[in-house]
Amino acid sequence: MYFDSAASDTVSGITVDTAGHVYATGWTTNPNFPAVGGRVAAATPLGSSPTSNTDQRSFVIKVDPDGAMIFAVLVGGSAVSNAQAIALTARGQIRISGSSAGAGFPSTAGAYDVADSQWS
């Protein structure tokens, strides 16, 4: 998978499900990050685009076994963040860990809870 980006994109974690879908997480400074797919409501966005080459946002992507993008979303609100690791639960829920300079990065207590159907 290649993101056509003049900015910095870093993948820091990868996992694969039993069907061969690849999930990756990391961070980007790309203000035009190709956020696609998923059905996250506009009223509750997971993250906003970076505004400069020092403003980084976390992302999560899912790619099918043939290499086609299923979704790519920014995570972490509007503060600098960097996702470090990704895992899947037995039910196929995505879990990421990382750090953030603000309150927008989902956390364990009161974390943003996304139904499985939003990520498929």
C-alpha positions in Angstrom: 0.0 0.0 0.0 1.3 3.4 -1.0 -0.1 6.7 0.1 0.8 9.4 -2.4 2.0 12.0 0.2 4.6 14.7 0.3 4.2 14.6 4.0 5.5 12.1 6.6 3.5 8.9 7.0 4.8 6.3 9.6 3.3 2.9 10.1 4.1 1.7 13.7 1.8 -1.4 14.0 0.4 -4.0 11.8 -1.9 -7.0 12.4 -3.8 -9.5 10.2 -7.2 -11.1 10.8 -8.2 -14.7 9.9 -9.6 -13.6 6.6 -6.3 -12.0 5.6 -7.3 -8.4 6.0 -4.4 -6.2 7.0 -4.9 -3.5 9.7 -2.2 -0.9 10.2 -1.8 2.1 12.5 0.7 4.9 12.8 0.8 8.7 12.3 0.9 11.2 9.5 1.6 14.9 8.9 -0.4 14.8 5.6 -3.2 17.4 5.6 -4.7 15.5 2.6 -4.6 12.1 4.3 -6.9 9.8 2.2 -9.6 9.2 4.8 -12.0 6.8 3.1 -14.6 4.2 3.9 -16.1 3.4 7.2 -19.4 4.8 8.4 -18.3 7.1 11.2 -20.9 9.8 11.7 -19.8 13.3 10.8 -21.1 14.5 14.2 -18.6 12.3 16.0 -15.4 12.4 13.9 -12.4 10.4 15.2 -9.8 12.8 14.1 -9.0 15.9 12.2 -6.3 16.5 9.5 -2.9 17.7 10.4 -2.3 21.4 9.7 1.5 21.5 9.3 4.5 19.3 8.8 5.0 19.1 12.6 1.4 18.4 13.4 0.9 14.7 13.4 -2.3 12.6 13.7 -2.9 8.9 14.2 -4.5 6.8 11.6 -6.0 3.3 11.2 -6.3 1.6 7.8 -7.8 -1.7 6.7 -6.7 -3.4 3.4 -8.2 -6.5 1.9 -6.1 -9.5 1.0 -5.7 -8.3 -2.6 -4.3 -4.9 -1.4 -7.4 -2.8 -1.9 -8.2 -0.1 0.7 -11.3 -0.8 2.7 -11.0 2.2 5.0 -8.5 4.7 6.3 -9.5 7.0 9.2 -7.7 9.6 11.3 -7.9 9.1 15.1 -7.1 11.4 18.0 -9.2 14.5 17.7 -7.3 17.7 16.8 -4.2 17.3 19.0 -0.8 15.9 18.1 -1.0 12.1 18.5 0.9 9.0 17.5 -0.6 5.5 17.5 2.1 2.9 18.3 0.4 -0.5 18.2 -2.7 -2.3 16.9 -4.5 -5.5 17.9 -7.8 -7.2 17.1 -10.2 -8.7 19.7 -11.7 -12.1 19.3 -14.8 -10.3 17.9 -12.7 -8.4 15.4 -12.8 -5.0 17.3 -9.8 -2.8 16.6 -7.7 -1.7 19.6 -4.9 0.8 19.2 -2.4 2.3 21.7 -0.4 5.4 21.5 0.0 8.9 22.9 -1.6 12.3 22.5 -1.0 15.9 23.4 -4.7 16.4 24.0 -7.9 14.8 25.2 -9.1 13.7 21.7 -7.2 10.3 21.6 -9.6 7.5 22.7 -8.7 6.1 26.1 -9.9 3.2 28.1 -12.2 5.0 30.5 -14.9 6.6 28.4 -13.2 5.7 25.2 -14.9 6.3 21.9 -16.8 3.1 21.3 -17.2 2.1 17.6 -19.7 -0.6 16.6 -18.1 -3.3 14.5 -20.3 -2.4 11.6 -18.7 1.0 11.3 -15.3 -0.6 10.5 -16.4 -3.2 8.0 
